[in-house]
Amino acid sequence: MKKLIYILPAFFAGLFTSQVGINTITPINALDINTDLNVREEIRVGGTNTTNGYAGTAGLIFHNDASLNTNDWKDIKIADGQGSMALYSINTVSDQTGVVFEFPSGFSVPYTENSPIDDAWVVLPGTVSTFSITNPINKVNFNFQTTAQKSGNYILLSYGCGVFVDDLLKAVRTDVIFGAEGTYKIFNLNTTLSNLPQKNNYNVKVACRKRSMANPGNFLGIGTAVNPTYLNSDMAQSVLTTIVLQPY
């Protein structure tokens, strides 16, 4: 009888105040639940005294619009061309240290995917970053941009820059620069890796190396100015953007 006497006053209090509490004797909303909630069937929203609310369909997300004080179901829109992939993370880092190469020349040889980084590569320190993979189905896009500038009149200089993931080469491009003293050009490298294994904190970095340096006294700056008359550090800086796409 003690248990019945305790429950009945709380029940009638709920009737008079139009507020019902479960596991609380001081409800602050029409229904105040102070415990776990297990829903076995539909959740319907937008109903009236005469009609059922809408239960949504497969693929919709339950959405609370605080400004309108209403709940509804929302469809997720995925950008065209991405299929079922959704943005997981995006990170942009920049570097103004760069690297300056000078005579003698390096080696003008092809570079092999997954070859380990060695002393011939110079890492641009500000491009070092990390990313994580939580789904075995994924795409990771690396977009690198920098500026190359030369010294010396009409001397052709060549170089290469690559993206390294966990110190293994994943993408590389070579280029040349030719022209008068102070000539500079934009260098771009854009690559996408698919279905990397799940892992926390992959390490990514960009490194560059010299190929042909022509004559003594010529300098090649990657991500930094070797002739400030035509270029400064803000203009020459390197930028690496890492975008991770995974299914939602």
C-alpha positions as protocol buffer text, in pm:
chain_id: "A"
residue {
  index: 1
  type: MET
  ca { x: 0 y: 0 z: 0 }
}
residue {
  index: 2
  type: LYS
  ca { x: 286 y: 242 z: 63 }
}
residue {
  index: 3
  type: LYS
  ca { x: 393 y: 207 z: -299 }
}
residue {
  index: 4
  type: LEU
  ca { x: 41 y: 282 z: -431 }
}
residue {
  index: 5
  type: ILE
  ca { x: 4 y: 585 z: -207 }
}
residue {
  index: 6
  type: TYR
  ca { x: 335 y: 720 z: -344 }
}
residue {
  index: 7
  type: ILE
  ca { x: 248 y: 673 z: -711 }
}
residue {
  index: 8
  type: LEU
  ca { x: -110 y: 802 z: -711 }
}
residue {
  index: 9
  type: PRO
  ca { x: -33 y: 1155 z: -586 }
}
residue {
  index: 10
  type: ALA
  ca { x: 239 y: 1189 z: -847 }
}
residue {
  index: 11
  type: PHE
  ca { x: -5 y: 1073 z: -1116 }
}
residue {
  index: 12
  type: PHE
  ca { x: -280 y: 1313 z: -1016 }
}
residue {
  index: 13
  type: ALA
  ca { x: -28 y: 1596 z: -982 }
}
residue {
  index: 14
  type: GLY
  ca { x: 64 y: 1531 z: -1343 }
}
residue {
  index: 15
  type: LEU
  ca { x: -304 y: 1559 z: -1445 }
}
residue {
  index: 16
  type: PHE
  ca { x: -348 y: 1893 z: -1275 }
}
residue {
  index: 17
  type: THR
  ca { x: -25 y: 2044 z: -1410 }
}
residue {
  index: 18
  type: SER
  ca { x: -46 y: 1882 z: -1758 }
}
residue {
  index: 19
  type: GLN
  ca { x: 308 y: 1759 z: -1698 }
}
residue {
  index: 20
  type: VAL
  ca { x: 403 y: 1395 z: -1656 }
}
residue {
  index: 21
  type: GLY
  ca { x: 735 y: 1280 z: -1517 }
}
residue {
  index: 22
  type: ILE
  ca { x: 893 y: 939 z: -1547 }
}
residue {
  index: 23
  type: ASN
  ca { x: 1155 y: 877 z: -1281 }
}
residue {
  index: 24
  type: THR
  ca { x: 1114 y: 1237 z: -1164 }
}
residue {
  index: 25
  type: ILE
  ca { x: 856 y: 1405 z: -937 }
}
residue {
  index: 26
  type: THR
  ca { x: 931 y: 1752 z: -1076 }
}
residue {
  index: 27
  type: PRO
  ca { x: 871 y: 1739 z: -1454 }
}
residue {
  index: 28
  type: ILE
  ca { x: 953 y: 2058 z: -1640 }
}
residue {
  index: 29
  type: ASN
  ca { x: 796 y: 1961 z: -1976 }
}
residue {
  index: 30
  type: ALA
  ca { x: 470 y: 1800 z: -2079 }
}
residue {
  index: 31
  type: LEU
  ca { x: 659 y: 1468 z: -2069 }
}
residue {
  index: 32
  type: ASP
  ca { x: 985 y: 1459 z: -1874 }
}
residue {
  index: 33
  type: ILE
  ca { x: 1177 y: 1128 z: -1895 }
}
residue {
  index: 34
  type: ASN
  ca { x: 1472 y: 1091 z: -1660 }
}
residue {
  index: 35
  type: THR
  ca { x: 1594 y: 750 z: -1784 }
}
residue {
  index: 36
  type: ASP
  ca { x: 1682 y: 552 z: -2096 }
}
residue {
  index: 37
  type: LEU
  ca { x: 1431 y: 554 z: -2381 }
}
residue {
  index: 38
  type: ASN
  ca { x: 1371 y: 248 z: -2598 }
}
residue {
  index: 39
  type: VAL
  ca { x: 1150 y: 310 z: -2904 }
}
residue {
  index: 40
  type: ARG
  ca { x: 1029 y: -14 z: -3068 }
}
residue {
  index: 41
  type: GLU
  ca { x: 814 y: 136 z: -3342 }
}
residue {
  index: 42
  type: GLU
  ca { x: 776 y: 462 z: -3533 }
}
residue {
  index: 43
  type: ILE
  ca { x: 853 y: 814 z: -3417 }
}
residue {
  index: 44
  type: ARG
  ca { x: 597 y: 1046 z: -3576 }
}
residue {
  index: 45
  type: VAL
  ca { x: 616 y: 1426 z: -3590 }
}
residue {
  index: 46
  type: GLY
  ca { x: 379 y: 1698 z: -3705 }
}
residue {
  index: 47
  type: GLY
  ca { x: 57 y: 1525 z: -3598 }
}
residue {
  index: 48
  type: THR
  ca { x: -267 y: 1695 z: -3491 }
}
residue {
  index: 49
  type: ASN
  ca { x: -572 y: 1598 z: -3285 }
}
residue {
  index: 50
  type: THR
  ca { x: -720 y: 1426 z: -3590 }
}
residue {
  index: 51
  type: THR
  ca { x: -420 y: 1306 z: -3797 }
}
residue {
  index: 52
  type: ASN
  ca { x: -110 y: 1099 z: -3736 }
}
residue {
  index: 53
  type: GLY
  ca { x: 229 y: 1262 z: -3768 }
}
residue {
  index: 54
  type: TYR
  ca { x: 484 y: 1173 z: -4036 }
}
residue {
  index: 55
  type: ALA
  ca { x: 716 y: 881 z: -3956 }
}
residue {
  index: 56
  type: GLY
  ca { x: 971 y: 960 z: -4228 }
}
residue {
  index: 57
  type: THR
  ca { x: 1125 y: 713 z: -4474 }
}
residue {
  index: 58
  type: ALA
  ca { x: 1452 y: 521 z: -4502 }
}
residue {
  index: 59
  type: GLY
  ca { x: 1755 y: 751 z: -4528 }
}
residue {
  index: 60
  type: LEU
  ca { x: 1596 y: 1054 z: -4357 }
}
residue {
  index: 61
  type: ILE
  ca { x: 1734 y: 1205 z: -4036 }
}
residue {
  index: 62
  type: PHE
  ca { x: 1525 y: 1325 z: -3741 }
}
residue {
  index: 63
  type: HIS
  ca { x: 1580 y: 1700 z: -3719 }
}
residue {
  index: 64
  type: ASN
  ca { x: 1506 y: 1956 z: -3450 }
}
residue {
  index: 65
  type: ASP
  ca { x: 1457 y: 2314 z: -3568 }
}
residue {
  index: 66
  type: ALA
  ca { x: 1502 y: 2521 z: -3253 }
}
residue {
  index: 67
  type: SER
  ca { x: 1410 y: 2848 z: -3424 }
}
residue {
  index: 68
  type: LEU
  ca { x: 1068 y: 2713 z: -3525 }
}
residue {
  index: 69
  type: ASN
  ca { x: 1025 y: 2499 z: -3214 }
}
residue {
  index: 70
  type: THR
  ca { x: 938 y: 2199 z: -3433 }
}
residue {
  index: 71
  type: ASN
  ca { x: 1075 y: 1857 z: -3519 }
}
residue {
  index: 72
  type: ASP
  ca { x: 1077 y: 1709 z: -3867 }
}
residue {
  index: 73
  type: TRP
  ca { x: 1257 y: 1469 z: -4100 }
}
residue {
  index: 74
  type: LYS
  ca { x: 1535 y: 1588 z: -4327 }
}
residue {
  index: 75
  type: ASP
  ca { x: 1694 y: 1445 z: -4641 }
}
residue {
  index: 76
  type: ILE
  ca { x: 2076 y: 1463 z: -4669 }
}
residue {
  index: 77
  type: LYS
  ca { x: 2202 y: 1609 z: -4995 }
}
residue {
  index: 78
  type: ILE
  ca { x: 2535 y: 1480 z: -5127 }
}
residue {
  index: 79
  type: ALA
  ca { x: 2730 y: 1693 z: -5376 }
}
residue {
  index: 80
  type: ASP
  ca { x: 2705 y: 1576 z: -5736 }
}
residue {
  index: 81
  type: GLY
  ca { x: 2994 y: 1353 z: -5836 }
}
residue {
  index: 82
  type: GLN
  ca { x: 3064 y: 1220 z: -5487 }
}
residue {
  index: 83
  type: GLY
  ca { x: 2810 y: 933 z: -5501 }
}
residue {
  index: 84
  type: SER
  ca { x: 2756 y: 804 z: -5150 }
}
residue {
  index: 85
  type: MET
  ca { x: 3066 y: 976 z: -5012 }
}
residue {
  index: 86
  type: ALA
  ca { x: 3039 y: 1248 z: -4750 }
}
residue {
  index: 87
  type: LEU
  ca { x: 3292 y: 1498 z: -4623 }
}
residue {
  index: 88
  type: TYR
  ca { x: 3470 y: 1356 z: -4319 }
}
residue {
  index: 89
  type: SER
  ca { x: 3745 y: 1611 z: -4267 }
}
residue {
  index: 90
  type: ILE
  ca { x: 3937 y: 1888 z: -4441 }
}
residue {
  index: 91
  type: ASN
  ca { x: 4265 y: 2040 z: -4327 }
}
residue {
  index: 92
  type: THR
  ca { x: 4483 y: 2308 z: -4486 }
}
residue {
  index: 93
  type: VAL
  ca { x: 4840 y: 2384 z: -4380 }
}
residue {
  index: 94
  type: SER
  ca { x: 5092 y: 2628 z: -4525 }
}
residue {
  index: 95
  type: ASP
  ca { x: 5467 y: 2678 z: -4533 }
}
residue {
  index: 96
  type: GLN
  ca { x: 5682 y: 2985 z: -4599 }
}
residue {
  index: 97
  type: THR
  ca { x: 6018 y: 2826 z: -4521 }
}
residue {
  index: 98
  type: GLY
  ca { x: 6050 y: 2651 z: -4854 }
}
residue {
  index: 99
  type: VAL
  ca { x: 6378 y: 2522 z: -4990 }
}
residue {
  index: 100
  type: VAL
  ca { x: 6656 y: 2671 z: -5205 }
}
residue {
  index: 101
  type: PHE
  ca { x: 6851 y: 2445 z: -5442 }
}
residue {
  index: 102
  type: GLU
  ca { x: 7183 y: 2529 z: -5605 }
}
residue {
  index: 103
  type: PHE
  ca { x: 7449 y: 2369 z: -5824 }
}
residue {
  index: 104
  type: PRO
  ca { x: 7544 y: 2084 z: -5865 }
}
residue {
  index: 105
  type: SER
  ca { x: 7250 y: 1904 z: -6023 }
}
residue {
  index: 106
  type: GLY
  ca { x: 7058 y: 1622 z: -5866 }
}
residue {
  index: 107
  type: PHE
  ca { x: 6949 y: 1304 z: -6045 }
}
residue {
  index: 108
  type: SER
  ca { x: 6695 y: 1329 z: -6329 }
}
residue {
  index: 109
  type: VAL
  ca { x: 6544 y: 982 z: -6280 }
}
residue {
  index: 110
  type: PRO
  ca { x: 6184 y: 851 z: -6258 }
}
residue {
  index: 111
  type: TYR
  ca { x: 6030 y: 810 z: -5914 }
}
residue {
  index: 112
  type: THR
  ca { x: 5844 y: 498 z: -5802 }
}
residue {
  index: 113
  type: GLU
  ca { x: 5521 y: 492 z: -5601 }
}
residue {
  index: 114
  type: ASN
  ca { x: 5567 y: 378 z: -5239 }
}
residue {
  index: 115
  type: SER
  ca { x: 5942 y: 439 z: -5247 }
}
residue {
  index: 116
  type: PRO
  ca { x: 6064 y: 562 z: -4906 }
}
residue {
  index: 117
  type: ILE
  ca { x: 6174 y: 918 z: -4855 }
}
residue {
  index: 118
  type: ASP
  ca { x: 6553 y: 968 z: -4860 }
}
residue {
  index: 119
  type: ASP
  ca { x: 6804 y: 1249 z: -4808 }
}
residue {
  index: 120
  type: ALA
  ca { x: 6764 y: 1380 z: -5164 }
}
residue {
  index: 121
  type: TRP
  ca { x: 6412 y: 1497 z: -5073 }
}
residue {
  index: 122
  type: VAL
  ca { x: 6376 y: 1814 z: -4865 }
}
residue {
  index: 123
  type: VAL
  ca { x: 6056 y: 1833 z: -4660 }
}
residue {
  index: 124
  type: LEU
  ca { x: 5867 y: 2163 z: -4656 }
}
residue {
  index: 125
  type: PRO
  ca { x: 5819 y: 2176 z: -4277 }
}
residue {
  index: 126
  type: GLY
  ca { x: 5488 y: 2363 z: -4273 }
}
residue {
  index: 127
  type: THR
  ca { x: 5320 y: 2100 z: -4491 }
}
residue {
  index: 128
  type: VAL
  ca { x: 5348 y: 1822 z: -4231 }
}
residue {
  index: 129
  type: SER
  ca { x: 5000 y: 1716 z: -4119 }
}
residue {
  index: 130
  type: THR
  ca { x: 4790 y: 1417 z: -4011 }
}
residue {
  index: 131
  type: PHE
  ca { x: 4456 y: 1261 z: -4102 }
}
residue {
  index: 132
  type: SER
  ca { x: 4259 y: 955 z: -3990 }
}
residue {
  index: 133
  type: ILE
  ca { x: 4055 y: 687 z: -4169 }
}
residue {
  index: 134
  type: THR
  ca { x: 3760 y: 520 z: -3992 }
}
residue {
  index: 135
  type: ASN
  ca { x: 3588 y: 349 z: -4287 }
}
residue {
  index: 136
  type: PRO
  ca { x: 3754 y: 99 z: -4524 }
}
residue {
  index: 137
  type: ILE
  ca { x: 3572 y: 267 z: -4815 }
}
residue {
  index: 138
  type: ASN
  ca { x: 3726 y: 611 z: -4858 }
}
residue {
  index: 139
  type: LYS
  ca { x: 3892 y: 864 z: -5083 }
}
residue {
  index: 140
  type: VAL
  ca { x: 4166 y: 1102 z: -4969 }
}
residue {
  index: 141
  type: ASN
  ca { x: 4246 y: 1402 z: -5187 }
}
residue {
  index: 142
  type: PHE
  ca { x: 4573 y: 1596 z: -5158 }
}
residue {
  index: 143
  type: ASN
  ca { x: 4593 y: 1937 z: -5325 }
}
residue {
  index: 144
  type: PHE
  ca { x: 4936 y: 2100 z: -5312 }
}
residue {
  index: 145
  type: GLN
  ca { x: 5032 y: 2436 z: -5457 }
}
residue {
  index: 146
  type: THR
  ca { x: 5358 y: 2627 z: -5439 }
}
residue {
  index: 147
  type: THR
  ca { x: 5571 y: 2875 z: -5634 }
}
residue {
  index: 148
  type: ALA
  ca { x: 5907 y: 2810 z: -5801 }
}
residue {
  index: 149
  type: GLN
  ca { x: 6147 y: 3097 z: -5873 }
}
residue {
  index: 150
  type: LYS
  ca { x: 6487 y: 3098 z: -6041 }
}
residue {
  index: 151
  type: SER
  ca { x: 6795 y: 3317 z: -6051 }
}
residue {
  index: 152
  type: GLY
  ca { x: 7013 y: 3360 z: -6359 }
}
residue {
  index: 153
  type: ASN
  ca { x: 6916 y: 3467 z: -6711 }
}
residue {
  index: 154
  type: TYR
  ca { x: 6758 y: 3211 z: -6942 }
}
residue {
  index: 155
  type: ILE
  ca { x: 6893 y: 2908 z: -6762 }
}
residue {
  index: 156
  type: LEU
  ca { x: 6663 y: 2605 z: -6748 }
}
residue {
  index: 157
  type: LEU
  ca { x: 6625 y: 2454 z: -6401 }
}
residue {
  index: 158
  type: SER
  ca { x: 6421 y: 2143 z: -6318 }
}
residue {
  index: 159
  type: TYR
  ca { x: 6280 y: 1996 z: -5997 }
}
residue {
  index: 160
  type: GLY
  ca { x: 6024 y: 1754 z: -5857 }
}
residue {
  index: 161
  type: CYS
  ca { x: 5781 y: 1763 z: -5562 }
}
residue {
  index: 162
  type: GLY
  ca { x: 5596 y: 1470 z: -5408 }
}
residue {
  index: 163
  type: VAL
  ca { x: 5333 y: 1385 z: -5147 }
}
residue {
  index: 164
  type: PHE
  ca { x: 5448 y: 1133 z: -4887 }
}
residue {
  index: 165
  type: VAL
  ca { x: 5209 y: 938 z: -4661 }
}
residue {
  index: 166
  type: ASP
  ca { x: 5385 y: 770 z: -4369 }
}
residue {
  index: 167
  type: ASP
  ca { x: 5713 y: 853 z: -4549 }
}
residue {
  index: 168
  type: LEU
  ca { x: 5614 y: 660 z: -4864 }
}
residue {
  index: 169
  type: LEU
  ca { x: 5582 y: 841 z: -5196 }
}
residue {
  index: 170
  type: LYS
  ca { x: 5218 y: 849 z: -5311 }
}
residue {
  index: 171
  type: ALA
  ca { x: 5225 y: 1114 z: -5585 }
}
residue {
  index: 172
  type: VAL
  ca { x: 5492 y: 1315 z: -5765 }
}
residue {
  index: 173
  type: ARG
  ca { x: 5525 y: 1573 z: -6043 }
}
residue {
  index: 174
  type: THR
  ca { x: 5830 y: 1719 z: -6211 }
}
residue {
  index: 175
  type: ASP
  ca { x: 5857 y: 2059 z: -6377 }
}
residue {
  index: 176
  type: VAL
  ca { x: 6104 y: 2304 z: -6530 }
}
residue {
  index: 177
  type: ILE
  ca { x: 6139 y: 2680 z: -6510 }
}
residue {
  index: 178
  type: PHE
  ca { x: 6305 y: 2891 z: -6777 }
}
residue {
  index: 179
  type: GLY
  ca { x: 6334 y: 3265 z: -6831 }
}
residue {
  index: 180
  type: ALA
  ca { x: 6502 y: 3583 z: -6720 }
}
residue {
  index: 181
  type: GLU
  ca { x: 6636 y: 3661 z: -6374 }
}
residue {
  index: 182
  type: GLY
  ca { x: 6359 y: 3632 z: -6111 }
}
residue {
  index: 183
  type: THR
  ca { x: 6118 y: 3434 z: -6331 }
}
residue {
  index: 184
  type: TYR
  ca { x: 5865 y: 3237 z: -6126 }
}
residue {
  index: 185
  type: LYS
  ca { x: 5573 y: 3002 z: -6189 }
}
residue {
  index: 186
  type: ILE
  ca { x: 5296 y: 2824 z: -5999 }
}
residue {
  index: 187
  type: PHE
  ca { x: 5335 y: 2449 z: -5935 }
}
residue {
  index: 188
  type: ASN
  ca { x: 5029 y: 2230 z: -5865 }
}
residue {
  index: 189
  type: LEU
  ca { x: 5001 y: 1868 z: -5758 }
}
residue {
  index: 190
  type: ASN
  ca { x: 4657 y: 1712 z: -5709 }
}
residue {
  index: 191
  type: THR
  ca { x: 4607 y: 1342 z: -5636 }
}
residue {
  index: 192
  type: THR
  ca { x: 4346 y: 1109 z: -5482 }
}
residue {
  index: 193
  type: LEU
  ca { x: 4409 y: 784 z: -5295 }
}
residue {
  index: 194
  type: SER
  ca { x: 4130 y: 527 z: -5259 }
}
residue {
  index: 195
  type: ASN
  ca { x: 4043 y: 284 z: -4979 }
}
residue {
  index: 196
  type: LEU
  ca { x: 4333 y: 341 z: -4745 }
}
residue {
  index: 197
  type: PRO
  ca { x: 4334 y: 100 z: -4446 }
}
residue {
  index: 198
  type: GLN
  ca { x: 4163 y: 225 z: -4131 }
}
residue {
  index: 199
  type: LYS
  ca { x: 4411 y: 404 z: -3908 }
}
residue {
  index: 200
  type: ASN
  ca { x: 4441 y: 699 z: -3673 }
}
residue {
  index: 201
  type: ASN
  ca { x: 4690 y: 974 z: -3757 }
}
residue {
  index: 202
  type: TYR
  ca { x: 4836 y: 899 z: -4095 }
}
residue {
  index: 203
  type: ASN
  ca { x: 5130 y: 1134 z: -4148 }
}
residue {
  index: 204
  type: VAL
  ca { x: 5137 y: 1339 z: -4469 }
}
residue {
  index: 205
  type: LYS
  ca { x: 5403 y: 1580 z: -4593 }
}
residue {
  index: 206
  type: VAL
  ca { x: 5534 y: 1737 z: -4912 }
}
residue {
  index: 207
  type: ALA
  ca { x: 5900 y: 1719 z: -5010 }
}
residue {
  index: 208
  type: CYS
  ca { x: 6089 y: 1851 z: -5313 }
}
residue {
  index: 209
  type: ARG
  ca { x: 6421 y: 1771 z: -5478 }
}
residue {
  index: 210
  type: LYS
  ca { x: 6647 y: 1922 z: -5743 }
}
residue {
  index: 211
  type: ARG
  ca { x: 6705 y: 1764 z: -6085 }
}
residue {
  index: 212
  type: SER
  ca { x: 6898 y: 1984 z: -6330 }
}
residue {
  index: 213
  type: MET
  ca { x: 7068 y: 2296 z: -6191 }
}
residue {
  index: 214
  type: ALA
  ca { x: 7263 y: 2406 z: -6502 }
}
residue {
  index: 215
  type: ASN
  ca { x: 7556 y: 2627 z: -6393 }
}
residue {
  index: 216
  type: PRO
  ca { x: 7719 y: 2733 z: -6064 }
}
residue {
  index: 217
  type: GLY
  ca { x: 7563 y: 3050 z: -5922 }
}
residue {
  index: 218
  type: ASN
  ca { x: 7208 y: 2958 z: -6024 }
}
residue {
  index: 219
  type: PHE
  ca { x: 6949 y: 2919 z: -5749 }
}
residue {
  index: 220
  type: LEU
  ca { x: 6603 y: 2763 z: -5749 }
}
residue {
  index: 221
  type: GLY
  ca { x: 6356 y: 2848 z: -5474 }
}
residue {
  index: 222
  type: ILE
  ca { x: 6055 y: 2625 z: -5404 }
}
residue {
  index: 223
  type: GLY
  ca { x: 5801 y: 2792 z: -5177 }
}
residue {
  index: 224
  type: THR
  ca { x: 6038 y: 3081 z: -5109 }
}
residue {
  index: 225
  type: ALA
  ca { x: 6177 y: 3376 z: -5303 }
}
residue {
  index: 226
  type: VAL
  ca { x: 6533 y: 3379 z: -5438 }
}
residue {
  index: 227
  type: ASN
  ca { x: 6483 y: 3723 z: -5593 }
}
residue {
  index: 228
  type: PRO
  ca { x: 6261 y: 3944 z: -5372 }
}
residue {
  index: 229
  type: THR
  ca { x: 6234 y: 4209 z: -5645 }
}
residue {
  index: 230
  type: TYR
  ca { x: 5959 y: 4006 z: -5811 }
}
residue {
  index: 231
  type: LEU
  ca { x: 5833 y: 3779 z: -5532 }
}
residue {
  index: 232
  type: ASN
  ca { x: 5785 y: 3780 z: -5155 }
}
residue {
  index: 233
  type: SER
  ca { x: 5722 y: 3509 z: -4895 }
}
residue {
  index: 234
  type: ASP
  ca { x: 5344 y: 3550 z: -4900 }
}
residue {
  index: 235
  type: MET
  ca { x: 5332 y: 3508 z: -5276 }
}
residue {
  index: 236
  type: ALA
  ca { x: 5574 y: 3215 z: -5278 }
}
residue {
  index: 237
  type: GLN
  ca { x: 5430 y: 3013 z: -4989 }
}
residue {
  index: 238
  type: SER
  ca { x: 5325 y: 2649 z: -5019 }
}
residue {
  index: 239
  type: VAL
  ca { x: 4977 y: 2523 z: -4928 }
}
residue {
  index: 240
  type: LEU
  ca { x: 4864 y: 2161 z: -4876 }
}
residue {
  index: 241
  type: THR
  ca { x: 4495 y: 2073 z: -4838 }
}
residue {
  index: 242
  type: THR
  ca { x: 4392 y: 1723 z: -4731 }
}
residue {
  index: 243
  type: ILE
  ca { x: 4028 y: 1619 z: -4783 }
}
residue {
  index: 244
  type: VAL
  ca { x: 3898 y: 1287 z: -4647 }
}
residue {
  index: 245
  type: LEU
  ca { x: 3574 y: 1148 z: -4795 }
}
residue {
  index: 246
  type: GLN
  ca { x: 3397 y: 849 z: -4643 }
}
residue {
  index: 247
  type: PRO
  ca { x: 3044 y: 702 z: -4673 }
}
residue {
  index: 248
  type: TYR
  ca { x: 2793 y: 840 z: -4426 }
}
